[in-house]
Amino acid sequence: MSDSNMSARSGLVVGTAGHVDHGKTSLVYRLTGMDTDRLAEEKSRGISIDLGFAHLDLPSGHRISFVDVPGHERFVRNMLAGAAGMGAVLLVVSAEEGIKPQTREHFSICRLLGVERGLIVLTKSDLVSASHLASVSASVRQWVAGSFLERAPLLPVSVVTGDGLDPLRAALDQLASSASMPVANGLARLPLDRAFSLKGFGTVVTGTLIGGSLHVGEAVELQPSGQTARIRGLQVNGSPVQRAEPGRRTAVNLSGIEHSAIHRGFTLLHPGNLVPTANLQAAVEWLSPADDPFYTPSAEHSPVKRKPKEVLLHVGTAEVPAQAKILSSGSSGAPSLLHLRLHEPVLALPGDRFVLRRPSPAQTIGGGVIIDCDPPKRLSAGKAAARLSNLLTASLVTRLEFFVAESANGVALRDLVRRTGSTVAALRTAILSSSQLILLESPQRVITHAWRDRKREDLLRLLKEFHMRNPSLAGAPVAQARLGLEPALAQVIFADFPAVRLDRDTIALATHRPGFSQQEAAALAGIEQKFRQAVFQPPPLASVPRALLERLIKDGRLVRISAELVFHADTISHIRKSLAAHKGRRFSVPEFKDWMQISRKYAIPLLEYLDHQRVTRRDGEHRIVL
């Protein structure tokens, strides 16, 4: 691999599909000159076992990156790993044998994974008569009718004579020219299909980049393991680049990690954006009623309880055993809704396509689309199904409104990235377009207007009850009025709310005015008189009701000198005036005691208070009057 600045050609990832020994690998070799069978066992047995890779440069400048998949039924799991990155499919059918079991299974897999474009190639056309070729062509056309390949070119080819290869190249060029590449402003994900060590470079991983972009020098992480590494170099469609964009075969040279620690099914991505999950909820299409593991005639239209089933989930390049629980059986063309509890976590997002297979005997039974990768716990099957039905066709804005509304106290913006797979920029745009959502910049949290209104109603009730119990107090402590919310979130409830009055550390109803009963007013007057008469010998605070004491301090009639010492305001005023007459004078603590006729117990706290108030300044063992 190299760090040169050469740009990669625009390209398209095309996967092969078809029955074993129908000529997929030979076709790719004849087109590219590259043998995709790299394993010794593949060469000795004459069949593909694992994924193979090659590329074809076309006269237009486009580059086709082929992912050649094995056709044998024993290696469908490998085929699925390759199918995950297909932008188009080359459906290969032998003109000798026609449609066979793995032809059907591979085609079903492509359809379930959402492949929308491709070509049909009839190989070994030199080995059959014209009438037989026409018959096979007609049967294939009839078979793909109504599918994404209904209008796809059907091209007879012979890799022996070379007949049909030029029209196939032209069709591939047209396919690449009309391909729309994914935009590069999403979250970068590279599901890995290979990891190996290359002499002189070290660890290399490959896959087809989904969304976003990767840059040389960036830090990346691998999920679900959580390991981190750095990108030393990139190749896209076989050419060295500084930046890799989505929809293309990408090879990444990594530093800081051994290739033996990386496995097929891992996903390479930017750190901190996404986390793996072991619980998914999804919409599923079964290939046939017989493939539906939950189908029983009695349960077709009735909610008969059915036990969870063991399945194999194929998503991205990962294969994970899972327990499938039916939430709702599909009817009238609607998909079934499932909860999938995975035996090990994978990185998957809403909108990702997947395939389900029966473990034994191994067989593809269905597939579909992930709806939620972080479903709530303890919902009944009926409620979970209703929730998923709402989310299935929801827009990003609607999904955000749904997720935030069902949360207790809003959702952190970073969690919405994980719940939707959208970037922060895309989420911000969606939130601003919603009439229901509010983005709080300071805590980076999203709430609904309805949530804020409910919390404000709770606040009004709290303050009303507080004022009834404490009519003489100016307000409740702010900490008490936060309703158990973190300060930044509580501030959203208080701010710009005309029904309340916020004054530093207290909050009150805007209409509240402190008032006292005759008994309370008399008690306040008595306490104040006691402090006034005490002058420099104030009463101990434990002897005074705390609420009344705090009220007198707040009103400025008493002055708190320290945690345990309070004087009447007149006493403090007298001290200030006495000292003001001796501005600039330097005096000691004993002198101050003599002037005020007080003990050291009161003199030291008073002098520290006066220092703090800038009436005096300490100078060693003396003070200076300012």
matplotlib code that plots the C-alpha trace (Angstrom):
import matplotlib.pyplot as plt

x = [0.0, 1.1, 0.4, 0.4, -2.1, -3.4, -7.2, -9.2, -11.4, -15.2, -16.3, -19.0, -19.0, -20.5, -21.0, -21.4, -24.3, -25.3, -25.1, -21.8, -19.9, -21.9, -18.7, -18.7, -15.0, -14.0, -16.2, -14.4, -11.0, -11.8, -13.0, -10.2, -7.3, -7.4, -7.9, -10.2, -9.5, -6.6, -6.8, -5.0, -8.1, -10.1, -7.5, -7.3, -11.1, -12.0, -14.6, -14.7, -14.8, -14.3, -14.7, -12.5, -11.8, -10.8, -11.3, -11.9, -11.0, -13.4, -12.7, -14.9, -12.6, -15.0, -13.6, -15.8, -14.7, -15.9, -16.7, -16.7, -18.8, -18.8, -21.8, -21.8, -24.6, -22.0, -20.5, -23.6, -22.4, -19.3, -21.6, -23.6, -20.5, -19.7, -23.3, -23.4, -21.4, -22.9, -23.9, -25.1, -25.2, -24.0, -26.5, -24.7, -26.8, -25.3, -26.9, -26.4, -28.2, -30.4, -31.8, -30.6, -31.1, -28.3, -29.3, -32.6, -31.1, -28.5, -31.1, -33.4, -30.5, -29.8, -33.4, -33.7, -30.5, -32.1, -29.9, -31.7, -29.5, -27.7, -27.1, -28.0, -25.3, -25.9, -22.5, -21.4, -23.5, -21.1, -22.1, -25.8, -27.9, -29.6, -33.0, -31.8, -30.3, -33.5, -35.5, -33.2, -33.3, -37.1, -37.3, -34.9, -36.9, -40.1, -38.3, -37.1, -40.4, -41.6, -38.1, -35.4, -33.9, -37.0, -35.6, -32.0, -29.9, -29.6, -26.3, -25.2, -21.4, -18.7, -15.5, -13.9, -14.6, -15.0, -18.4, -20.6, -17.7, -17.7, -21.5, -21.0, -18.3, -20.5, -23.4, -21.1, -19.9, -23.6, -24.3, -21.4, -22.3, -25.8, -24.8, -25.4, -22.7, -23.7, -23.1, -20.0, -21.6, -22.9, -21.3, -18.4, -18.8, -16.6, -17.9, -14.8, -14.7, -10.9, -8.0, -4.5, -0.9, 1.1, 4.9, 6.2, 2.8, 1.5, -2.3, -4.6, -8.5, -10.9, -14.6, -17.1, -17.4, -20.9, -21.5, -19.1, -15.4, -12.1, -8.8, -5.2, -3.9, -7.3, -7.9, -10.5, -12.1, -13.3, -16.6, -17.8, -14.4, -13.8, -10.2, -8.6, -6.0, -4.8, -5.0, -1.6, -2.8, -5.9, -6.7, -10.0, -10.8, -7.1, -5.6, -3.8, -5.8, -5.7, -9.5, -11.9, -15.5, -18.6, -19.8, -16.4, -14.1, -11.7, -8.5, -7.2, -3.6, -3.8, -1.2, -1.5, -3.3, -2.5, -4.5, -5.1, -7.2, -9.6, -12.3, -14.8, -17.9, -16.1, -16.9, -14.3, -15.6, -14.7, -14.4, -17.2, -20.1, -21.7, -21.9, -22.7, -26.1, -27.3, -31.0, -32.7, -36.3, -37.0, -39.5, -39.0, -40.2, -40.2, -39.3, -42.4, -45.0, -43.0, -39.9, -41.6, -40.6, -43.5, -46.2, -49.0, -52.4, -54.1, -51.9, -52.4, -55.0, -54.9, -52.4, -51.3, -48.2, -45.2, -41.8, -38.7, -36.7, -33.0, -31.8, -28.6, -28.6, -26.4, -26.0, -23.1, -20.4, -21.3, -23.0, -24.4, -26.7, -29.8, -33.1, -36.0, -39.3, -42.4, -44.1, -46.6, -47.3, -47.4, -50.8, -52.2, -48.7, -47.3, -44.0, -43.7, -42.2, -39.5, -37.4, -33.9, -31.8, -28.3, -25.9, -23.1, -23.3, -22.9, -22.8, -26.0, -28.3, -31.9, -32.3, -29.7, -30.8, -30.2, -30.8, -32.1, -31.0, -32.1, -29.1, -29.9, -30.4, -28.8, -31.2, -32.1, -35.6, -36.1, -34.7, -35.7, -34.8, -33.8, -36.2, -34.7, -31.3, -32.1, -35.6, -37.2, -37.4, -40.5, -43.0, -45.7, -45.5, -48.6, -47.2, -43.8, -45.5, -47.6, -44.5, -42.5, -45.3, -45.2, -41.4, -41.2, -42.2, -41.4, -39.2, -36.1, -38.0, -40.8, -38.4, -36.7, -40.0, -41.0, -37.7, -37.6, -41.3, -41.0, -37.9, -38.1, -36.1, -35.2, -32.4, -28.7, -27.8, -25.0, -27.5, -29.7, -26.7, -26.6, -30.3, -30.6, -27.2, -27.5, -24.7, -25.1, -25.5, -28.4, -30.0, -29.7, -31.5, -34.2, -34.7, -35.0, -37.7, -39.8, -42.5, -42.3, -38.6, -36.1, -32.4, -30.6, -27.2, -25.5, -26.4, -26.5, -29.9, -33.2, -36.5, -40.1, -42.2, -44.7, -42.1, -41.1, -44.7, -45.3, -42.2, -43.3, -46.7, -44.9, -42.7, -45.8, -47.4, -44.2, -43.9, -47.5, -47.2, -43.9, -45.4, -48.4, -46.0, -43.6, -45.5, -42.9, -40.0, -39.2, -39.0, -37.8, -34.2, -33.4, -31.8, -35.1, -37.1, -35.0, -37.5, -34.6, -33.1, -29.5, -28.9, -28.5, -31.8, -33.6, -32.5, -34.5, -37.6, -36.9, -35.7, -38.1, -40.9, -42.9, -45.0, -41.9, -39.4, -35.7, -33.5, -30.0, -30.5, -34.2, -37.2, -40.8, -44.2, -44.2, -47.3, -45.9, -45.2, -43.7, -46.2, -46.4, -49.1, -49.3, -47.7, -44.8, -44.4, -44.2, -41.6, -39.5, -39.6, -38.7, -35.7, -34.5, -34.8, -32.8, -29.9, -30.1, -29.9, -27.1, -24.8, -21.4, -22.7, -25.2, -27.3, -26.4, -27.9, -29.3, -31.7, -33.3, -35.8, -33.8, -36.5, -37.0, -33.3, -32.7, -35.6, -34.1, -30.7, -32.3, -34.1, -30.8, -31.8, -29.2, -25.7, -24.0, -20.4, -19.6, -21.4, -21.9, -22.1, -24.7, -24.9, -27.6, -27.1, -26.9, -23.9, -22.0, -22.9, -21.5, -18.2, -17.8, -18.4, -16.0, -13.2, -14.0, -13.0, -9.4, -8.7, -5.1, -4.6, -2.6, -3.9, -3.6, -6.2, -5.8, -6.4, -9.6, -10.8, -10.3, -12.1, -15.2, -15.0, -15.3, -13.5, -11.2, -14.0, -15.9, -13.0, -11.3, -14.5, -15.4, -12.0, -12.0, -15.4, -14.2, -11.2, -13.5, -15.7, -12.5, -13.1, -9.7, -6.6, -4.5, -0.8, 1.0, -0.3, -2.0, -4.8, -4.9, -8.2, -8.9]
y = [0.0, 3.6, 7.0, 8.7, 11.3, 9.5, 9.7, 6.5, 6.1, 6.3, 2.8, 0.3, -2.8, -5.7, -9.1, -12.3, -14.7, -18.1, -21.9, -23.7, -24.5, -22.1, -20.2, -17.1, -17.2, -18.1, -15.2, -12.7, -14.1, -13.7, -10.1, -9.0, -11.4, -11.9, -15.3, -14.7, -18.3, -17.6, -20.6, -23.8, -25.8, -23.7, -24.5, -28.2, -28.7, -26.3, -24.4, -21.1, -21.4, -17.9, -14.4, -13.4, -9.9, -8.4, -5.2, -4.2, -0.8, 0.2, 2.5, 5.2, 5.4, 3.6, 0.8, -2.3, -3.9, -7.5, -9.5, -13.1, -15.3, -19.1, -20.9, -24.1, -24.4, -25.1, -21.6, -19.5, -17.8, -16.5, -15.4, -13.4, -11.6, -10.5, -9.6, -7.1, -4.6, -5.1, -2.0, -4.3, -8.0, -10.2, -13.1, -16.0, -18.9, -21.8, -22.1, -25.9, -26.3, -23.3, -22.2, -24.3, -24.2, -21.9, -19.6, -19.2, -18.8, -16.3, -14.3, -14.3, -13.0, -10.2, -9.2, -9.4, -7.2, -4.5, -4.9, -2.9, -3.2, -5.8, -7.9, -11.5, -13.6, -17.0, -18.7, -21.7, -20.6, -22.2, -25.6, -25.5, -25.1, -21.9, -23.3, -24.5, -21.1, -19.4, -21.8, -21.1, -17.4, -17.4, -19.4, -17.0, -14.0, -15.6, -16.3, -12.7, -11.1, -8.6, -8.3, -5.7, -7.7, -7.8, -5.3, -6.1, -7.0, -10.8, -11.6, -15.0, -15.4, -18.0, -17.6, -20.2, -18.5, -14.9, -14.5, -12.0, -10.5, -7.2, -6.7, -7.6, -5.0, -2.4, -3.3, -3.1, 0.3, 1.5, 0.1, 2.0, 5.2, 5.2, 4.3, 7.0, 6.9, 7.3, 10.8, 11.2, 13.3, 10.4, 8.2, 6.2, 2.4, -0.2, -3.8, -5.9, -9.0, -9.6, -8.9, -9.9, -8.8, -7.5, -7.5, -4.0, -2.6, -4.7, -5.0, -4.5, -4.8, -4.6, -4.0, -1.8, 1.6, 2.6, 6.3, 8.9, 9.0, 7.9, 9.8, 8.8, 9.6, 9.4, 7.4, 4.7, 2.0, -1.6, -2.8, -4.8, -5.3, -1.6, -1.7, 1.4, 2.0, 4.6, 4.7, 4.5, 4.2, 3.8, 2.2, 2.6, 0.3, -0.7, 2.8, 4.6, 7.7, 10.1, 10.0, 7.1, 7.8, 5.5, 2.9, 1.6, -1.3, 0.1, -1.3, 0.2, -0.2, 0.1, 0.8, -0.1, -3.4, -6.9, -8.5, -11.6, -9.5, -8.6, -10.9, -10.8, -9.2, -6.4, -2.8, -0.1, 3.4, 6.7, 6.6, 7.5, 7.6, 4.2, 1.3, -2.4, -3.9, -7.3, -6.4, -5.6, -5.1, -5.6, -6.1, -9.5, -11.0, -14.8, -16.4, -18.6, -19.6, -22.8, -20.8, -18.8, -20.7, -19.2, -20.1, -22.5, -22.7, -21.9, -18.9, -17.3, -14.9, -15.4, -14.3, -17.9, -17.7, -19.1, -19.9, -18.0, -19.7, -20.0, -18.3, -17.0, -13.3, -12.0, -8.2, -6.4, -9.0, -10.5, -13.8, -14.0, -16.7, -15.1, -15.9, -14.6, -13.7, -13.0, -9.7, -9.6, -12.0, -10.3, -10.2, -8.6, -8.1, -6.6, -7.9, -9.9, -8.0, -9.6, -9.0, -10.5, -11.2, -11.8, -14.2, -11.6, -7.9, -6.5, -3.0, -2.4, 0.6, 1.3, 0.9, -1.8, -4.8, -8.4, -12.0, -14.8, -18.4, -21.6, -23.1, -26.7, -27.7, -24.5, -22.6, -19.0, -18.3, -14.6, -11.1, -7.6, -4.2, -3.2, -0.8, -0.2, -1.0, 0.0, -1.1, -0.3, -3.2, -4.8, -3.9, -6.5, -8.0, -6.0, -2.7, -3.4, -4.3, -1.1, 0.9, -0.7, -0.3, 3.5, 3.6, 1.4, 4.1, 7.2, 10.0, 11.1, 13.9, 11.6, 9.1, 11.8, 13.0, 9.4, 8.6, 11.8, 11.7, 8.2, 9.1, 10.2, 13.4, 13.9, 12.2, 13.2, 14.2, 11.6, 8.9, 10.0, 9.6, 6.0, 5.4, 6.8, 6.4, 10.1, 12.7, 15.5, 18.0, 16.0, 15.7, 19.4, 20.1, 17.7, 19.0, 22.6, 21.5, 19.9, 21.9, 19.5, 19.3, 21.6, 21.3, 22.4, 23.5, 23.5, 19.9, 18.8, 17.2, 17.1, 17.5, 18.2, 21.2, 19.0, 17.6, 21.2, 22.2, 19.2, 19.9, 23.6, 22.4, 20.2, 23.2, 25.4, 22.8, 22.4, 26.2, 26.6, 23.9, 25.5, 28.9, 27.5, 25.9, 28.8, 32.0, 34.2, 33.0, 34.8, 31.5, 27.9, 27.0, 26.4, 23.1, 21.9, 23.1, 21.2, 18.3, 15.9, 17.1, 18.0, 21.7, 22.5, 20.7, 22.3, 25.7, 25.1, 24.8, 28.0, 30.2, 32.5, 31.3, 34.4, 32.4, 32.2, 34.6, 33.5, 35.4, 33.9, 30.8, 31.0, 30.6, 31.6, 32.1, 35.5, 36.4, 35.4, 38.1, 37.1, 37.6, 37.0, 36.1, 38.4, 35.6, 35.3, 39.1, 39.3, 36.5, 38.3, 41.5, 39.8, 38.0, 41.2, 43.1, 40.4, 40.8, 44.6, 44.6, 42.0, 44.4, 42.6, 39.5, 38.0, 35.0, 31.5, 30.6, 27.3, 29.2, 31.0, 29.3, 28.9, 30.0, 33.3, 33.9, 33.5, 35.8, 38.6, 38.1, 38.2, 41.4, 43.0, 43.4, 40.8, 40.3, 36.9, 37.2, 33.4, 30.1, 30.4, 34.1, 36.7, 40.4, 43.0, 45.3, 48.4, 46.8, 46.3, 49.8, 51.2, 49.4, 50.7, 54.2, 54.0, 52.7, 55.2, 58.0, 56.5, 55.9, 54.7, 53.8, 50.6, 48.6, 45.2, 42.7, 43.6, 47.3, 46.3, 44.2, 47.2, 49.6, 47.3, 45.8, 42.3, 39.0, 37.4, 34.9, 37.7, 40.0, 37.5, 36.7, 40.4, 41.4, 38.6, 39.8, 43.4, 42.3, 40.5, 43.7, 45.8, 47.9, 46.8, 45.0, 42.6, 43.4, 40.7, 40.7, 44.1, 45.7, 48.9, 50.8, 51.4]
z = [0.0, -0.7, 0.7, -2.7, -3.6, -6.7, -6.8, -7.2, -10.3, -9.8, -9.2, -8.5, -6.4, -8.3, -6.6, -8.3, -7.4, -8.7, -8.2, -7.7, -10.9, -13.0, -14.0, -11.7, -11.0, -14.6, -15.8, -13.5, -14.5, -18.2, -17.6, -15.3, -15.7, -12.0, -10.3, -7.3, -6.0, -3.7, -1.3, -2.0, -1.3, -3.8, -6.5, -5.7, -5.5, -8.4, -6.5, -4.6, -0.8, 0.4, -1.1, -3.9, -5.2, -8.6, -10.5, -14.1, -15.6, -18.4, -21.3, -19.8, -16.8, -14.4, -12.3, -11.4, -8.2, -8.2, -5.1, -6.3, -3.9, -3.5, -5.0, -2.9, -0.4, 2.4, 1.9, 1.8, 5.0, 3.0, 0.1, 2.6, 3.8, 0.3, -0.6, 2.1, 0.1, -3.3, -5.3, -8.1, -8.8, -11.6, -11.5, -13.2, -14.6, -16.6, -20.0, -19.6, -16.2, -15.9, -12.6, -9.7, -5.8, -5.1, -8.0, -6.2, -2.8, -3.9, -5.8, -2.7, -0.6, -3.0, -2.9, 0.9, 1.2, -1.0, -4.0, -6.8, -9.9, -11.8, -14.9, -15.8, -17.5, -19.1, -19.0, -21.0, -23.9, -26.4, -25.0, -25.9, -29.0, -30.0, -29.1, -25.7, -25.0, -26.0, -23.7, -20.7, -21.4, -21.3, -18.1, -16.4, -17.7, -16.3, -13.0, -12.4, -13.5, -11.0, -9.3, -9.5, -12.4, -14.5, -17.0, -16.6, -19.6, -20.1, -21.8, -23.2, -22.7, -23.3, -21.4, -23.7, -27.0, -25.6, -27.2, -25.4, -23.3, -25.1, -24.7, -21.0, -20.6, -22.2, -19.9, -16.9, -18.1, -18.4, -15.0, -13.5, -15.4, -14.0, -10.5, -7.8, -5.1, -1.5, 0.0, 2.1, 4.8, 6.9, 9.6, 8.2, 8.6, 7.0, 7.6, 7.3, 5.1, 5.4, 7.8, 7.0, 7.3, 4.3, 4.4, 4.8, 5.8, 8.6, 9.3, 6.4, 6.5, 3.6, 3.0, 1.3, 2.9, 4.0, 4.3, 5.5, 4.6, 6.0, 5.9, 6.3, 9.8, 11.5, 14.6, 14.2, 16.4, 15.7, 16.9, 18.7, 20.3, 21.0, 19.9, 18.5, 15.8, 13.3, 9.5, 8.0, 4.4, 2.2, -1.1, -2.9, -5.8, -5.8, -6.0, -3.2, -1.9, 1.0, 1.5, 1.0, 0.1, 0.4, -1.9, -2.9, -2.1, 0.5, 2.0, 5.2, 6.4, 10.2, 12.9, 16.5, 16.1, 15.0, 12.2, 14.3, 16.7, 13.9, 12.5, 9.6, 11.0, 12.7, 11.7, 11.4, 12.2, 13.8, 17.6, 20.0, 17.5, 17.7, 20.1, 19.4, 20.5, 21.4, 21.0, 17.7, 16.5, 12.9, 10.1, 8.4, 5.1, 5.0, 1.7, 2.0, 4.7, 5.1, 5.9, 8.7, 11.9, 13.8, 11.3, 12.4, 10.8, 14.2, 14.7, 11.3, 12.6, 16.3, 19.0, 19.9, 22.1, 20.2, 21.7, 20.5, 17.7, 17.2, 14.0, 12.4, 11.8, 8.9, 9.0, 7.4, 7.2, 10.6, 11.3, 14.8, 16.5, 17.8, 19.5, 17.5, 19.3, 17.2, 18.0, 15.2, 12.3, 8.9, 7.2, 4.0, 2.7, 5.9, 7.2, 10.4, 13.4, 15.5, 18.5, 18.0, 21.1, 19.9, 21.5, 21.0, 20.1, 16.6, 15.2, 13.4, 12.8, 11.9, 8.1, 7.8, 5.8, 7.1, 6.3, 8.6, 8.2, 9.9, 11.7, 11.0, 8.4, 7.1, 4.9, 4.2, 5.5, 5.3, 5.9, 6.2, 7.8, 11.3, 12.8, 16.3, 17.7, 21.3, 22.0, 25.4, 27.9, 29.4, 26.6, 25.9, 22.4, 21.4, 22.5, 21.0, 17.7, 17.6, 18.4, 15.6, 13.1, 13.8, 13.4, 10.3, 7.8, 10.0, 8.7, 10.7, 12.3, 13.3, 14.7, 16.8, 18.1, 19.0, 20.8, 22.7, 23.7, 25.2, 27.2, 30.9, 30.7, 27.0, 25.1, 24.8, 21.3, 21.2, 22.0, 19.1, 16.8, 18.0, 17.8, 14.2, 12.6, 11.6, 12.1, 14.6, 11.7, 10.2, 13.6, 14.3, 11.0, 11.7, 15.3, 14.0, 11.5, 14.3, 16.1, 19.0, 19.8, 21.6, 21.4, 24.6, 23.7, 27.1, 28.1, 24.4, 25.1, 23.2, 24.9, 23.8, 24.4, 26.0, 28.5, 29.5, 29.9, 32.2, 34.3, 34.6, 35.9, 38.4, 39.5, 40.0, 42.2, 44.2, 44.7, 45.7, 48.3, 49.6, 49.9, 51.8, 54.3, 54.4, 53.8, 55.3, 53.1, 49.9, 48.0, 47.9, 47.6, 43.9, 44.6, 46.1, 43.1, 40.5, 40.4, 40.6, 37.3, 36.7, 37.0, 33.3, 32.5, 35.5, 34.2, 31.0, 33.2, 35.1, 32.2, 30.4, 32.6, 33.6, 36.2, 38.5, 40.0, 40.2, 42.7, 42.9, 45.1, 45.6, 43.4, 44.0, 42.2, 40.5, 42.5, 45.9, 48.4, 51.8, 54.6, 58.3, 60.7, 63.9, 65.8, 63.4, 63.2, 67.0, 67.1, 64.5, 66.4, 69.6, 68.0, 66.5, 69.8, 71.5, 69.1, 69.3, 73.0, 73.1, 71.1, 71.2, 73.1, 70.6, 71.7, 70.5, 67.1, 68.4, 70.6, 67.5, 65.1, 61.9, 59.4, 61.4, 61.7, 58.0, 57.3, 59.5, 57.8, 54.3, 55.3, 56.4, 60.0, 61.2, 59.7, 59.5, 60.5, 60.5, 60.4, 64.2, 64.8, 63.9, 65.0, 64.8, 61.7, 64.1, 65.9, 62.6, 61.5, 64.8, 64.3, 60.7, 61.8, 64.7, 62.5, 59.7, 62.0, 62.2, 58.5, 58.0, 61.6, 62.4, 65.4, 67.1, 68.1, 71.9, 71.0, 69.1, 72.1, 74.4, 72.0, 71.7, 75.1, 73.7, 74.1, 71.6, 70.8, 69.1, 68.1, 65.7, 63.7, 63.5, 62.3, 59.6, 58.5, 58.3, 56.3, 53.9, 53.6, 53.0, 56.1, 57.4, 56.0, 57.8, 58.1, 60.1, 63.6, 63.0, 61.0, 59.0, 58.7, 55.0]

ax = plt.figure().add_subplot(projection="3d")
ax.plot(x, y, z, "-o")
ax.set_aspect("equal")
plt.show()
